[in-house]
Amino acid sequence: MVKISKEAALAYHEAGRPGKIEVKPTKAYRTQTDLSLAYSPGVAYPCLEIQQNPDNAYKYTDKGNLVAVISNGTAVLGLGDIGAISGKPVMEGKGLLFKIYGGIDVFDIEVNEKDPEKFCEAVERIAPTFGGINLEDIKAPECFYIEERLKRTLDIPVMHDDQHGTAIISAAGLKNALEVNGKDISKVKIVVNGAGAAAISCTKLYMAIGANKDNIVMLDSKGVISTSRTDLNEQKKFFATSRTDIHTLAEAVNGADVFVGLSKGNVLTKDMVRSMANDPVIFALANPVPEISYEDAMEARPDTLMSTGRTDYPNQINNVIGFPYIFRGALDVHATAINEEMKLAAVHAIADLAKQPVPDVVNDVYKVNNLTFGRNYFIPKPVDPRLITEVSAAVAKAAIESGVARRTITDWDEYKRSLSILLGQETKLTQKLYATAAAHPQRVVFAEAVHPTMLKAAVQAKAENICEPILLGNDEVIQKMADKLDLNIEGIEIVNLRHPSEQERRERYAHILTEKRQREGYTFQEANDKMFERNYFGMMMVETGEADAFLTGLYTKYSNTIKVINEVIGIRPEFKHFGAMHIINSAHGTLYIADTLVNENPDTDTLIDIAKLASTSVKFFNEKPVIGMISHSNFGSNQTEGAQKVKHAVEYMQEHHPELPIDGELQIGFALNRELRDEQYPFTRLKGKDVNTLVFPNLTSARSSYKMLQMLHADVEIIGPIQMGLNKPIHFVDFGASVRDIVNIVAVAAIDAYVDKVKKSIETAE
């Protein structure tokens, strides 16, 4: 796990616009007409419609996609009672998670009130604004009363995530863990260490999926909760055991099948674990330090099935697996509540998802070759892209069937498709890139390591375990720059290619290059001189296998880099050209644009290669390419030379690759507007499909398109350029690229290098 410092965390929250969330308009507002529709006089009409039927608020406002994250700050994220305003960063963070995982808008509301009655009154008065209420970080036992009252008095979903989020995820995990070890949930002995809001809710939900109350023992800070104690509140009394032979945790877990910890770190010892029944299930969920470490539990009992709340061990119990999707499903049917049926539906959907075949991308992200249901995988991973469709749909369906939905869904396939579109790909794609690269870190050469932005990117990439950086440049200069920027470069390899100690390597590289290019006028001396240049030397490191990937371009001219690539690396034999692609991520989805770097004015043959390369590259990112060949013309409407070359390229691709959805020539508006295109040109091979890949007729149009989007839309993320068609993983960055831009390309380069290794390994085996 990346170590987070106080300074880094404060800088993250303060930099640029303070905080983590913002409000953005969703309708046009540029003209006077727009403003008249948005406000006076036009706004009066939806107001009157809502007055006639309050449910119309879901139709004309954001109510149906708006959740309030409400807290009084009395039990904040392991920090305790720090006050309402002090907990605001946590509530903003929860809002961020709602948005990136569920596409849900959030207002975080910090209520400075500890009295449960007054707190409820405040929430009840503001509730008409929202489609749902997420109660957060409210201490027990008050949280029980608050949630129960608000569920009675409000006609929108109310959920205290600290209780039910953990309960839902851990119940799914418990269900599957017991299936793995072949035990019956109605017969297993369960010990719950902790008696707060989460523990009470978890245990009740375990009973709802079949656990026997008589087989459950709960403990608080004073020991076993038993009927002989006189200090119990109503929630604890419900779980009081009549057993008189157990008082301590050690006595309680002796012979137990399941331990669930929702308490504090390091309270479960190895000896206690050894005393448990065969194939024990241990959920040590205290954060950041679990009740027992994964290593100690497995050492004490290798037959343990274990979960923690941490990301660096198998079977993480993480609330983000649940709450965004539970609220998503509830909001989409305009539910009046989140009831037991909906929570159980979420439990079963999460549990069932872990049993389904895992997509390759999930296997790659989580550093395994074949992630399958079993001891080390009985809970879906938090960034599994299937969660939003499976869990949200299950919750929505349960809401409809249990009678709390105001709106009915009939086409569930279409609903699931709409969820994927709603969420977009920005966060998922970058997370997928980083996690996949981190699963197989490769040696990436940073050619321009003396540039501060490149050096920062190298350090950041190493910190995120995306790659093993190799810095090209003068080691003393790099160290001074690192000191100036307060960067820790300890453990990062630095290669001073001009140092006398590198003479042997320079000469060896020169001999290799001379042999490759001797029929092109190369001499050894000429090649040796070129080894004093970063691009030549760095690319030779990759060519010889002494590095896996190479990154350049921050201040090197592309034309110079392309010349070196042609001499040192070369183009893949199945192509005559190579190119580059940029990825555009936005709330509307992902677009792949080619060629954005190499071919200034491609002819028909070059466009054919670019289309083939684009198709291969899109598949590399686990998507199915749907290609629009762009022009100023639509299907022959202009007979200019530029339009004709695109037309001929399309004809070739359709004849030789009939399985590929590709068509043109097309104007950009028709390529991206499916309804308009299909209506005007129903014969197109793109009919019914959303184009995700655009091949432009020349370099100017391709570069201008993504640059314009980048400049006009702050929420659009651009990843690239990504090379297509070279023999080795050689990648570029744009002039003026930010640290994050560079790290994005490093992730792509590392994945590219790993895929290249796998392909060669397969070819060698064959």
C-alpha positions in Angstrom: 0.0 0.0 0.0 1.2 3.5 -0.8 2.1 5.3 2.5 0.0 8.5 2.9 1.7 11.4 4.7 -0.1 14.2 6.5 1.5 16.7 4.1 0.3 14.8 1.0 -3.2 14.4 2.4 -3.5 18.1 3.3 -2.1 19.2 0.0 -4.5 16.9 -1.9 -7.5 18.5 -0.2 -6.2 22.1 -0.4 -4.7 22.2 -3.9 -6.6 24.1 -6.7 -10.3 24.2 -5.6 -10.5 23.2 -1.9 -12.4 20.0 -1.2 -13.2 17.1 -3.4 -16.6 17.7 -4.9 -18.5 20.4 -6.8 -21.9 21.2 -8.4 -22.2 21.5 -12.1 -25.1 22.5 -14.4 -26.6 19.8 -16.5 -28.5 22.0 -19.0 -27.5 24.7 -21.5 -27.1 28.1 -20.0 -25.2 30.2 -22.5 -28.1 32.2 -24.1 -30.8 34.4 -22.6 -33.4 31.8 -23.7 -31.5 29.1 -21.8 -31.5 31.2 -18.7 -35.2 32.0 -19.1 -36.0 28.3 -19.3 -33.7 27.5 -16.3 -35.1 30.2 -14.1 -37.8 32.9 -14.5 -40.2 32.7 -16.2 -39.8 29.1 -17.5 -39.1 27.5 -14.1 -42.6 28.2 -13.0 -44.0 25.4 -15.2 -42.2 22.5 -13.6 -42.9 24.0 -10.2 -46.7 23.9 -10.9 -46.4 20.4 -12.3 -44.7 19.3 -9.0 -47.4 21.1 -7.0 -50.0 19.0 -8.7 -48.1 15.8 -8.3 -45.1 15.7 -5.9 -43.7 12.7 -7.7 -43.0 14.9 -10.7 -40.0 16.2 -8.7 -38.3 13.0 -10.0 -39.2 14.0 -13.5 -38.2 17.7 -13.5 -35.4 17.9 -10.9 -32.3 16.1 -9.8 -34.1 14.6 -6.8 -34.0 11.1 -8.3 -30.2 11.1 -8.5 -29.5 13.1 -5.3 -28.5 11.7 -2.0 -27.7 13.5 1.2 -24.7 12.2 3.2 -25.6 13.4 6.7 -23.6 13.3 9.9 -23.2 14.9 13.2 -19.6 13.8 13.5 -20.0 11.7 16.6 -18.3 8.6 15.3 -16.0 9.6 12.5 -14.0 7.0 10.7 -11.9 5.8 13.6 -11.5 9.3 14.9 -14.5 9.3 17.3 -16.5 12.3 18.3 -14.6 15.1 16.5 -17.6 17.2 15.7 -19.8 17.9 12.7 -17.5 20.3 10.8 -14.4 18.2 11.4 -16.1 15.3 9.7 -16.8 17.2 6.5 -13.8 15.8 4.6 -15.1 12.3 5.3 -18.6 13.2 4.0 -17.1 14.8 0.9 -15.1 11.7 0.4 -18.3 9.6 0.7 -19.8 11.9 -1.9 -16.9 11.3 -4.2 -17.3 7.5 -3.9 -21.1 7.8 -4.6 -20.3 9.7 -7.8 -17.4 7.7 -9.2 -18.9 4.3 -8.5 -22.6 4.9 -8.7 -23.0 8.1 -10.8 -25.0 9.6 -7.9 -24.9 13.3 -7.0 -24.4 14.1 -3.3 -24.8 17.1 -1.0 -22.8 16.5 2.2 -24.7 17.9 5.2 -23.0 18.3 8.6 -25.6 18.8 11.3 -24.2 20.3 14.6 -26.7 18.5 16.8 -26.1 15.5 19.1 -29.7 15.3 20.5 -31.3 12.5 18.4 -34.7 14.2 18.4 -33.5 17.5 17.2 -31.2 15.8 14.7 -34.1 13.9 13.2 -36.2 17.0 13.0 -33.4 18.8 11.0 -33.2 15.9 8.6 -36.9 15.6 8.2 -37.2 19.3 7.3 -34.7 19.0 4.5 -35.6 15.6 3.2 -37.9 16.8 0.3 -34.7 17.9 -1.5 -33.4 14.4 -1.8 -34.1 11.0 -3.4 -32.3 9.2 -0.5 -30.5 9.8 2.9 -27.2 8.2 3.7 -26.6 8.5 7.5 -22.9 8.5 8.2 -20.6 8.4 11.3 -23.2 8.7 14.0 -22.4 6.9 17.2 -24.4 4.1 18.8 -26.9 3.7 20.3 -28.3 7.0 19.0 -27.8 5.8 15.4 -30.3 3.0 15.9 -33.1 5.4 17.0 -32.2 8.0 14.3 -32.4 5.5 11.5 -35.6 3.8 12.7 -37.4 7.1 13.2 -36.4 8.5 9.8 -37.4 5.3 8.1 -40.8 5.7 9.6 -41.3 9.4 8.9 -39.7 9.8 5.5 -40.9 8.4 2.1 -37.4 8.1 0.6 -34.6 5.5 1.2 -32.7 5.9 4.5 -29.7 3.9 5.3 -27.0 4.2 7.9 -24.1 2.8 5.9 -21.8 2.2 8.9 -24.4 -0.4 10.0 -25.8 -1.9 6.8 -22.9 -1.4 4.4 -20.6 -3.6 6.4 -23.4 -5.9 7.2 -24.3 -6.5 3.5 -20.8 -7.1 2.3 -19.8 -9.3 5.2 -23.0 -11.3 4.9 -22.2 -12.0 1.3 -18.7 -13.0 2.3 -19.9 -15.2 5.1 -22.4 -16.9 2.9 -19.7 -17.8 0.4 -17.0 -18.6 2.9 -19.2 -21.2 4.5 -20.1 -22.6 1.0 -16.3 -22.9 0.3 -15.7 -24.9 3.6 -18.9 -26.8 3.3 -20.6 -25.7 6.5 -24.2 -25.0 7.1 -24.9 -21.4 8.3 -27.7 -22.6 10.5 -25.3 -24.8 12.5 -22.1 -22.9 12.7 -21.0 -21.2 16.0 -20.4 -17.5 15.4 -18.5 -15.1 17.7 -18.9 -11.4 17.1 -16.3 -9.2 18.8 -17.8 -5.7 19.1 -21.3 -4.5 19.8 -21.6 -1.1 18.1 -23.8 -0.2 15.2 -21.9 -2.2 12.6 -21.7 -5.3 14.8 -25.4 -5.3 15.7 -26.5 -4.8 12.1 -24.1 -7.4 10.7 -25.3 -10.0 13.2 -29.0 -9.4 12.5 -28.3 -9.8 8.7 -26.4 -13.0 9.4 -29.6 -14.3 11.0 -31.6 -13.1 8.0 -29.5 -15.4 5.8 -29.9 -18.4 8.1 -27.6 -18.0 11.2 -29.1 -19.4 14.4 -29.3 -16.8 17.2 -28.7 -19.5 19.8 -25.3 -20.2 18.1 -24.2 -16.5 18.3 -22.0 -15.0 21.0 -21.4 -11.3 21.0 -18.8 -9.4 23.1 -18.2 -5.8 23.9 -15.3 -4.1 25.7 -16.4 -5.7 29.0 -16.6 -9.3 27.7 -19.3 -11.7 26.7 -22.8 -10.1 26.5 -24.8 -12.4 28.7 -28.2 -12.4 30.4 -26.5 -12.0 33.7 -25.2 -8.5 32.9 -27.2 -5.5 34.0 -25.4 -2.8 31.9 -26.9 -3.7 28.5 -28.9 -1.4 26.2 -31.8 -2.8 24.2 -29.7 -3.7 21.1 -27.2 -5.7 23.2 -29.9 -7.4 25.2 -31.2 -8.9 22.0 -28.0 -10.9 21.6 -27.4 -11.7 25.3 -26.5 -15.4 25.8 -27.6 -17.5 28.6 -24.4 -19.4 28.7 -22.5 -19.1 32.0 -19.3 -20.9 31.0 -17.9 -18.2 28.8 -16.8 -14.6 29.8 -13.7 -13.8 27.7 -12.9 -13.7 24.0 -10.6 -16.7 24.4 -13.3 -18.7 26.0 -15.9 -17.6 23.4 -13.9 -18.5 20.3 -12.9 -22.0 21.6 -14.5 -24.3 19.1 -16.2 -21.5 17.2 -16.6 -21.8 13.4 -16.7 -18.0 12.7 -15.1 -15.0 14.2 -16.3 -11.5 13.1 -14.3 -8.6 14.5 -15.7 -5.1 14.5 -13.7 -3.9 17.4 -10.0 -3.0 17.6 -6.7 -4.3 16.5 -4.7 -7.2 17.8 -7.2 -8.7 20.2 -7.4 -12.1 18.6 -4.3 -14.2 19.3 -2.8 -17.1 17.4 -3.7 -19.4 20.3 -7.3 -18.3 20.1 -7.3 -19.1 16.3 -5.8 -22.5 17.0 -8.7 -23.3 19.4 -11.3 -22.7 16.7 -13.1 -25.4 14.7 -11.7 -26.8 11.5 -11.7 -24.5 8.5 -12.4 -21.4 10.6 -13.8 -18.3 9.0 -12.1 -15.1 10.4 -13.4 -11.6 9.4 -11.0 -9.3 11.1 -12.5 -6.0 10.1 -11.0 -3.4 12.4 -9.2 -0.7 10.4 -6.4 0.1 9.8 -5.2 -2.6 12.2 -7.3 -5.8 12.1 -8.0 -7.9 15.2 -5.3 -10.3 14.0 -3.0 -9.9 11.0 -3.5 -12.0 7.9 0.0 -13.5 8.4 -0.6 -14.5 12.0 -4.0 -16.0 11.3 -2.7 -18.1 8.4 0.4 -19.1 10.3 -1.7 -20.3 13.2 -4.2 -22.1 11.0 -3.4 -22.5 7.3 -7.0 -23.8 6.8 -8.4 -20.3 7.7 -10.8 -18.5 5.3 -10.1 -14.9 6.1 -11.3 -11.4 5.3 -10.0 -8.0 6.4 -10.9 -4.4 5.6 -7.6 -3.9 3.9 -6.8 -3.7 0.1 -3.6 -5.7 0.3 -5.1 -9.0 1.4 -7.6 -11.4 -0.2 -11.4 -11.0 0.4 -11.5 -7.3 1.4 -14.8 -6.3 3.1 -15.2 -2.8 1.6 -18.4 -0.9 1.9 -17.9 0.6 -1.6 -18.9 -2.8 -2.9 -22.4 -2.0 -1.7 -23.6 1.5 -0.9 -23.2 3.1 -4.4 -25.1 0.3 -6.1 -27.7 -0.1 -3.4 -28.7 3.6 -3.6 -28.4 3.5 -7.4 -31.0 0.7 -7.6 -33.2 2.4 -5.0 -33.1 5.8 -6.8 -33.8 4.4 -10.2 -37.1 3.0 -9.1 -37.9 6.1 -6.9 -38.1 3.8 -3.9 -39.7 4.9 -0.7 -37.3 2.9 1.5 -34.4 0.6 1.5 -36.0 -2.5 3.1 -34.8 -5.9 4.2 -35.7 -7.4 0.9 -33.5 -4.9 -0.9 -30.6 -5.5 1.5 -30.9 -9.3 1.1 -31.0 -8.9 -2.7 -27.7 -7.0 -2.5 -26.2 -9.7 -0.3 -27.2 -12.5 -2.8 -26.1 -10.4 -5.8 -22.7 -9.7 -4.4 -22.3 -13.4 -3.3 -23.4 -14.7 -6.7 -21.1 -12.4 -8.5 -18.1 -13.9 -6.8 -19.1 -17.3 -8.3 -19.3 -16.1 -11.9 -16.4 -16.4 -14.3 -14.1 -13.5 -13.7 -13.3 -11.2 -16.6 -9.6 -11.2 -17.7 -9.3 -7.5 -16.7 -10.2 -8.3 -13.1 -7.7 -11.1 -13.0 -5.0 -8.7 -14.3 -6.0 -5.9 -11.9 -5.7 -8.1 -8.8 -2.3 -9.8 -9.6 -3.5 -13.3 -10.3 -3.6 -15.4 -13.4 -6.9 -17.1 -12.8 -9.1 -15.6 -10.1 -11.8 -18.2 -9.3 -14.2 -18.8 -6.5 -12.6 -20.3 -3.5 -10.6 -19.6 -0.3 -8.8 -16.6 -1.7 -11.7 -15.2 -3.6 -15.2 -15.4 -2.2 -16.0 -11.6 -2.3 -16.0 -9.6 -5.5 -13.2 -7.0 -5.8 -14.2 -3.4 -5.2 -13.5 -2.2 -8.7 -15.2 -5.1 -10.4 -17.1 -3.3 -13.3 -20.0 -5.7 -13.0 -21.0 -4.6 -9.6 -23.1 -1.6 -10.8 -25.1 -3.7 -13.1 -25.6 -6.8 -11.0 -26.2 -5.3 -7.5 -28.1 -2.2 -8.6 -30.4 -4.3 -10.8 -31.0 -6.8 -8.0 -31.9 -4.0 -5.5 -34.2 -2.3 -8.0 -36.0 -5.6 -8.7 -36.4 -6.3 -5.0 -37.8 -2.8 -4.5 -40.4 -3.4 -7.2 -41.3 -6.8 -5.9 -41.6 -5.7 -2.3 -43.9 -2.8 -3.2 -41.7 0.2 -2.3 -41.0 1.4 -5.8 -42.8 4.3 -7.4 -41.4 3.4 -10.9 -41.3 0.0 -12.6 -38.5 -1.3 -14.8 -39.4 -3.9 -17.4 -36.4 -4.1 -19.7 -33.6 -5.2 -17.4 -31.0 -5.6 -20.2 -31.6 -2.0 -21.2 -31.5 -0.9 -17.6 -28.1 -2.6 -17.1 -26.8 -1.0 -20.3 -27.9 2.4 -19.1 -26.0 1.9 -15.9 -22.8 1.3 -17.8 -23.3 4.4 -19.9 -24.3 6.5 -16.8 -21.1 5.7 -14.9 -18.8 6.5 -17.8 -15.3 5.1 -18.1 -12.9 7.7 -16.7 -12.3 6.4 -13.3 -12.7 2.8 -14.2 -10.2 3.0 -17.1 -7.5 4.8 -15.2 -7.9 2.5 -12.2 -7.8 -0.5 -14.4 -4.6 0.7 -16.1 -2.9 1.4 -12.8 -3.9 -1.8 -11.2 -3.1 -3.9 -14.2 0.4 -2.3 -14.5 0.9 -2.7 -10.7 0.2 -6.4 -11.1 3.2 -6.8 -13.4 5.6 -3.9 -12.8 8.0 -3.5 -15.8 11.3 -1.7 -16.2 10.5 1.6 -17.8 13.2 4.0 -19.1 12.5 7.7 -18.6 14.6 9.4 -21.3 14.2 12.9 -20.0 14.7 12.3 -16.2 16.4 15.7 -15.8 13.1 17.4 -16.5 11.3 18.0 -13.2 7.9 16.9 -14.5 9.4 13.6 -15.8 11.3 13.0 -12.6 8.1 13.6 -10.5 6.2 11.2 -12.7 8.9 8.5 -12.3 8.8 8.8 -8.5 5.0 8.8 -8.5 4.9 5.7 -10.8 7.2 3.9 -8.5 5.2 4.9 -5.4 2.1 3.5 -7.1 4.0 0.3 -8.0 3.2 0.9 -11.7 6.8 0.3 -12.9 10.4 0.0 -11.9 11.8 3.4 -13.2 15.2 3.7 -14.9 16.3 7.3 -15.1 18.5 8.4 -18.0 20.7 11.4 -17.2 23.5 12.8 -15.1 23.1 11.2 -11.7 24.4 14.3 -9.8 22.0 16.6 -11.7 19.1 14.3 -11.1 19.9 14.0 -7.4 20.2 17.8 -7.0 16.8 18.2 -8.7 15.3 15.5 -6.5 16.6 17.3 -3.4 15.2 20.6 -4.7 11.8 19.0 -5.4 11.9 17.0 -2.1 11.6 13.8 -4.0 12.8 10.5 -2.6 14.6 8.6 -5.5 16.3 6.0 -3.2 16.1 2.7 -4.9 15.5 4.1 -8.4 18.1 3.1 -10.9 19.9 6.0 -12.6 21.9 5.4 -15.8 24.4 8.2 -16.7 24.8 7.1 -20.4 27.7 9.6 -21.0 29.7 8.4 -18.0 33.0 6.5 -18.8 31.6 3.5 -16.8 29.0 3.1 -19.6 31.5 3.0 -22.4 31.3 -0.8 -22.8 27.6 -0.7 -23.0 27.6 2.2 -25.5 30.0 0.3 -27.8 28.0 -2.9 -27.5 24.9 -1.1 -28.4 26.7 0.6 -31.3 27.9 -2.8 -32.7 24.3 -4.1 -32.5 22.9 -1.1 -34.3 25.6 -1.1 -36.9 24.9 -4.7 -37.7 21.2 -4.0 -38.1 21.7 -1.0 -40.4 25.0 -1.7 -42.1 23.3 -1.9 -45.5 21.9 1.6 -44.9 25.3 3.3 -44.7 25.8 3.0 -41.0 29.4 2.9 -39.6 30.4 1.8 -36.1 31.7 5.3 -35.3 28.5 7.0 -36.4 26.5 4.5 -34.3 28.8 4.9 -31.3 28.4 8.7 -31.4 24.6 8.3 -31.4 24.8 6.3 -28.2 25.5 9.5 -26.3 22.0 10.6 -27.1 19.2 9.6 -24.7 16.7 8.4 -27.3 19.2 6.1 -29.1 20.7 4.7 -25.9 17.3 4.3 -24.1 15.7 2.5 -27.1 18.7 0.2 -27.4 18.1 -0.7 -23.7 14.7 -1.9 -24.7 15.9 -3.5 -28.0 18.4 -5.6 -26.1 16.0 -6.6 -23.3 17.9 -4.6 -20.6 14.7 -2.6 -20.1 11.1 -3.3 -20.9 9.7 0.0 -22.2 10.8 3.5 -23.1 9.3 6.9 -22.5 10.2 10.1 -24.2 8.8 13.2 -25.9 8.4 15.8 -23.1 10.8 18.2 -24.8 12.1 16.1 -27.7 10.7 16.8 -31.1 8.4 14.0 -32.4 10.1 14.1 -35.8 13.5 13.4 -34.2 12.0 10.6 -32.1 10.3 9.0 -35.1 13.7 9.0 -36.9 15.3 7.1 -34.0 12.4 4.7 -33.8 12.7 3.7 -37.4 16.5 3.2 -37.0 16.5 1.3 -33.7 13.2 -0.4 -33.1 11.3 -0.7 -36.4 7.7 -1.4 -37.4 6.0 -4.6 -36.8 6.4 -6.8 -39.9 2.7 -7.1 -40.6 2.5 -3.3 -41.1 4.1 -0.7 -43.3 3.3 2.2 -41.0 2.9 2.9 -37.4 0.9 5.5 -35.6 -0.4 6.9 -32.3 -3.7 7.1 -30.5 -5.2 9.3 -27.9 -8.0 8.1 -25.5 -10.7 10.6 -24.5 -12.5 9.8 -21.3 -15.6 11.8 -20.4 -18.9 11.3 -18.7 -20.3 10.3 -22.1 -17.9 7.4 -22.4 -14.5 6.6 -24.0 -13.4 7.6 -27.5 -10.2 6.3 -29.2 -8.7 8.8 -31.8 -6.1 7.9 -34.4 -3.6 8.9 -35.9 -2.7 11.8 -33.6 1.1 11.9 -33.9 2.9 10.2 -36.8 1.4 10.4 -40.3 0.8 13.9 -41.5 -1.2 13.3 -44.6 -1.8 9.6 -44.9 -2.7 8.0 -48.3 -5.2 5.1 -48.6 -2.6 2.4 -47.7 -1.6 4.3 -44.6 -5.2 4.8 -43.5 -5.8 1.1 -43.9 -2.8 0.4 -41.6 -4.1 3.0 -39.1 -7.5 1.5 -39.1 -6.0 -2.0 -38.4 -3.7 -0.6 -35.7 -6.6 1.3 -34.1 -8.7 -1.9 -34.0 -5.9 -3.8 -32.4 -5.2 -1.1 -29.8 -8.9 -0.8 -28.8 -9.0 -4.5 -28.2 -5.8 -4.1 -26.1 -8.0 -2.0 -23.7 -10.6 -4.8 -23.5 -13.2 -3.0 -25.7 -14.7 -4.0 -29.0 -13.8 -1.4 -31.7 -16.6 0.3 -33.7 -14.8 2.5 -36.2 -15.9 5.6 -38.0 -13.6 6.8 -40.8 -13.9 10.5 -40.6 -14.0 13.0 -43.5 -15.7 16.2 -44.6 -17.9 14.0 -46.7 -20.8 11.5 -46.0 -20.7 8.3 -48.1 -19.7 10.0 -51.4 -21.4 13.3 -51.0 -18.1 14.9 -52.0 -15.7 13.5 -54.6 -12.6 15.3 -53.5 -9.2 13.6 -53.3 -9.3 13.6 -49.4 -12.8 12.0 -49.3 -11.9 9.4 -51.9 -8.8 8.1 -50.0 -11.0 7.5 -47.0 -13.7 5.8 -49.1 -11.1 3.4 -50.7 -9.7 2.6 -47.2 -13.1 1.7 -46.0 -13.8 -0.5 -49.0 -10.6 -2.4 -48.4 -11.3 -2.9 -44.7 -14.9 -4.0 -45.2 -13.8 -6.5 -47.8 -10.8 -8.0 -45.9 -12.2 -7.6 -42.4 -16.0 -8.2 -42.7 -16.2 -9.0 -39.0 -15.2 -5.5 -38.0 -17.8 -2.7 -37.6 -16.3 0.0 -39.7 -17.8 2.5 -42.1 -17.2 5.9 -43.8 -16.5 8.3 -45.1 -18.4 10.1 -42.4 -18.6 13.6 -41.0 -17.9 13.7 -37.3 -21.5 14.6 -36.4 -22.9 11.6 -38.1 -20.2 9.3 -36.7 -21.1 10.2 -33.1 -24.8 10.6 -33.4 -26.2 7.1 -33.8 -29.9 8.2 -34.2 -29.1 10.8 -36.8 -26.7 8.5 -38.7 -29.1 5.5 -38.7 -32.0 7.7 -39.8 -30.2 9.3 -42.7 -28.0 6.4 -43.8 -29.8 3.1 -42.7 -27.5 1.1 -44.9 -24.4 1.7 -42.8 -22.6 -1.1 -41.2 -22.6 0.9 -38.1 -26.3 0.8 -37.7 -27.4 0.4 -34.1 -23.9 0.8 -32.8 -22.1 3.6 -30.9 -18.9 4.5 -32.6 -16.0 4.4 -30.1 -13.0 4.7 -32.5 -12.4 7.6 -34.9 -9.8 7.4 -37.7 -9.1 10.9 -39.0 -8.0 11.7 -42.6 -4.9 13.6 -41.5 -2.8 14.6 -38.6 -4.1 18.1 -38.3 -7.7 17.1 -37.8 -6.9 14.3 -35.4 -4.7 16.4 -33.1 -7.0 19.4 -33.3 -10.0 17.3 -32.2 -8.6 16.0 -29.0 -6.7 19.2 -28.2 -9.9 21.3 -28.6 -11.8 18.9 -26.3 -9.0 19.1 -23.8 -9.0 22.9 -23.7 -12.7 23.3 -23.6 -13.7 20.7 -21.1 -11.9 20.4 -17.8 -13.7 17.2 -16.9 -12.4 15.4 -20.0 -9.4 13.2 -19.4 -6.9 12.6 -22.3 -4.6 9.6 -22.2 -1.9 9.5 -24.9 -0.3 9.4 -27.2 -0.2 5.6 -27.3 2.0 4.1 -29.9 0.6 1.6 -32.4 2.6 -0.8 -34.5 6.2 -0.7 -33.2 8.3 -3.8 -32.6 8.9 -2.8 -29.0 7.1 -0.8 -26.3 8.3 2.7 -27.1 5.9 5.4 -25.9 5.7 9.2 -26.1 4.2 12.0 -24.0 2.8 15.2 -25.2 4.8 18.4 -24.8 3.6 20.2 -21.7 2.2 16.9 -20.2 1.4 16.9 -16.5 2.7 14.4 -14.0 -0.6 12.5 -14.1 -0.6 12.5 -17.9 2.9 10.9 -17.9 1.9 8.4 -15.2 -1.0 7.4 -17.4 1.3 6.7 -20.3 3.7 4.8 -18.0 0.9 2.5 -17.0 0.1 1.9 -20.7 3.8 1.3 -21.5 4.2 -1.2 -18.6 1.1 -3.1 -19.7 2.3 -3.0 -23.3 5.7 -4.5 -22.2 4.0 -7.2 -20.2 1.7 -8.2 -23.0 4.7 -8.2 -25.3 6.5 -10.6 -23.0 3.5 -12.9 -22.7 3.2 -13.1 -26.5 6.8 -13.9 -27.0 6.7 -16.6 -24.3 3.7 -18.2 -26.0 5.5 -18.1 -29.4 8.6 -19.6 -27.9 6.6 -22.4 -26.3 5.0 -23.2 -29.6 
